[in-house]
């Protein structure tokens, strides 16, 4: 209602306002996913959120972004298991593809990162440094103009989230399977009409069940596969046998993104190759890229994309705290409502 008024109005115009106090009623949107008029209204609401975010970003940080690009977002605490580094590796691969073939068809995208690292978490801070350097190189490359842009937004807080989440087209929920306790930002993205590219981890599993896995872009090892592969998994295999993985790592470690600070990203090499890649970045990179390809194919069909987004919003009501508390009241506390006249 407050963060995404355009979408809220669109929903109310379609199904009335009872959803505001009973979020389960969002499931009434499901049949409207096949309604051309509602899809058009839904797209306009998303475009308005993107326009407003772009205006706010220009005014507050002086950064210019194009609302007609895909807004691809990962905002959360910086941690190895949340794998912001995996996202950055994906961007390096896409950057390499465009460098090798400037004519390759690829929808223009703006990648947003934001989040904070614990003060003593040196590797997490190095990941932030790498994303900043990656952004500096890509954003200053004339060949990437209108194709790729990368931004790490400072001072992540609720005020930023309530602007960026409604504007996002894509939500990255790419933690190593088995490591995310739950996750709630993924629910906020879902409710605001962003589509998830992610692993089967945390609440993303339940979200995909609620909206249908066909309306998500899932990839990667499962929690059981992560556990089972611990004793034999070797990141060097991926380096030796996956050309795009090798090319991305070689570019990073050749100081392409750190020409004035040679060797500064040696810690990333140690984490990914020397010390065994505990959080399975390289094991999941190829699958991540395949899911990314499916995502772009879907985005190229606006009706298909919008249909998936509507079904995500329609399935998000079960994640309301009201539903959670009602289940606790009935099943755990065994208390009944006391209506007040």
Long-range contacts (C-beta under 8 A, 24 or more apart in sequence): 2-162, 3-162, 3-163, 3-165, 3-166, 3-192, 4-45, 4-49, 4-165, 4-166, 4-192, 6-44, 6-45, 6-48, 6-49, 7-42, 7-45, 7-46, 7-49, 7-166, 7-192, 7-193, 7-313, 9-45, 10-38, 10-41, 10-42, 10-44, 10-45, 11-313, 13-41, 14-38, 14-41, 19-317, 22-322, 23-316, 23-317, 23-320, 23-322, 23-323, 24-317, 24-318, 24-320, 24-323, 25-317, 26-313, 26-314, 26-315, 26-316, 26-317, 27-314, 27-315, 27-317, 28-314, 29-310, 29-311, 29-313, 29-314, 30-310, 30-311, 30-314, 32-310, 33-306, 33-307, 33-310, 33-311, 33-314, 34-307, 36-303, 38-310, 39-303, 39-306, 39-307, 39-310, 42-193, 42-306, 42-309, 42-310, 43-302, 43-306, 45-193, 46-167, 46-169, 46-193, 46-309, 49-166, 49-167, 49-192, 50-167, 50-169, 52-163, 52-167, 53-163, 53-164, 53-166, 53-167, 54-167, 56-163, 57-153, 61-153, 61-154, 63-151, 65-110, 65-149, 65-151, 66-108, 66-110, 66-146, 66-149, 67-167, 68-108, 69-107, 69-108, 69-109, 69-110, 69-149, 70-107, 70-108, 70-109, 70-110, 70-169, 70-170, 70-299, 71-109, 71-110, 71-112, 71-164, 71-167, 71-168, 71-169, 71-170, 72-109, 72-110, 72-111, 72-112, 72-168, 72-169, 72-170, 72-172, 73-111, 73-112, 73-164, 73-165, 73-168, 73-170, 73-171, 73-172, 73-189, 73-194, 74-111, 74-112, 74-113, 74-115, 74-171, 74-172, 74-174, 75-112, 75-113, 75-114, 75-115, 75-153, 75-156, 75-160, 75-161, 75-164, 75-165, 75-185, 76-115, 76-185, 77-115, 77-116, 77-117, 78-115, 78-116, 78-117, 78-121, 78-124, 78-125, 78-127, 78-128, 79-117, 79-121, 79-124, 80-123, 80-124, 80-127, 80-271, 80-278, 80-279, 81-175, 81-176, 81-179, 81-180, 81-279, 82-174, 82-175, 82-180, 83-174, 83-175, 83-176, 83-279, 83-281, 83-284, 84-113, 84-115, 84-127, 84-128, 84-131, 85-127, 85-130, 85-268, 85-271, 85-272, 85-281, 86-174, 86-281, 86-284, 86-285, 86-288, 87-111, 87-113, 87-172, 87-174, 88-127, 88-130, 88-131, 88-134, 89-245, 89-248, 89-249, 89-281, 89-285, 90-285, 90-288, 90-289, 90-292, 91-134, 91-138, 91-148, 91-150, 92-134, 92-248, 92-251, 92-252, 93-244, 93-245, 93-247, 93-248, 93-285, 93-289, 94-148, 94-292, 95-138, 95-144, 95-148, 96-244, 96-247, 96-248, 96-251, 97-244, 98-143, 98-144, 98-147, 98-148, 99-143, 102-143, 106-147, 106-296, 107-296, 107-299, 107-300, 108-146, 108-147, 108-148, 109-147, 109-148, 109-149, 110-149, 110-150, 110-151, 111-148, 111-149, 111-150, 111-151, 112-151, 112-153, 112-164, 112-168, 113-150, 113-151, 113-152, 113-153, 114-152, 114-153, 114-154, 114-156, 114-160, 114-164, 115-156, 116-156, 122-267, 123-267, 123-271, 126-264, 126-265, 126-267, 126-268, 127-268, 128-152, 129-264, 130-252, 130-257, 130-265, 130-268, 133-257, 133-258, 134-257, 136-257, 137-256, 137-257, 161-185, 161-188, 165-189, 165-192, 165-194, 166-192, 166-193, 168-192, 168-194, 169-194, 169-195, 169-299, 170-194, 170-195, 170-196, 170-197, 170-295, 171-195, 171-196, 171-197, 171-198, 172-196, 172-197, 172-198, 173-197, 173-198, 173-199, 173-201, 173-202, 173-204, 174-198, 174-199, 174-220, 174-284, 174-288, 175-199, 175-201, 175-202, 176-201, 176-221, 176-226, 176-279, 176-280, 176-284, 177-201, 177-220, 177-221, 177-222, 177-223, 177-225, 177-226, 178-223, 178-226, 178-227, 179-279, 180-204, 187-316, 187-319, 190-312, 190-313, 190-315, 190-316, 190-319, 191-312, 191-313, 191-316, 191-319, 192-313, 193-309, 193-310, 193-312, 193-313, 194-309, 194-312, 195-295, 195-298, 195-305, 195-308, 195-309, 195-312, 196-312, 197-288, 197-291, 197-292, 197-295, 199-284, 203-319, 206-318, 206-319, 207-312, 207-315, 207-316, 207-319, 210-315, 210-316, 210-318, 210-319, 211-311, 211-312, 211-314, 211-315, 211-316, 212-311, 212-315, 214-308, 215-308, 215-311, 215-312, 217-291, 217-292, 217-294, 217-295, 217-298, 218-291, 219-284, 219-287, 219-288, 219-290, 219-291, 220-280, 220-283, 220-284, 220-287, 220-288, 221-280, 221-283, 221-284, 221-287, 226-280, 229-280, 229-283, 233-276, 233-277, 233-280, 233-283, 234-276, 235-272, 235-273, 235-276, 235-277, 235-281, 235-282, 235-283, 236-273, 238-282, 238-283, 238-285, 238-286, 239-273, 239-282, 242-282, 242-285, 242-286, 244-286, 244-289, 245-282, 245-285, 245-286, 249-273
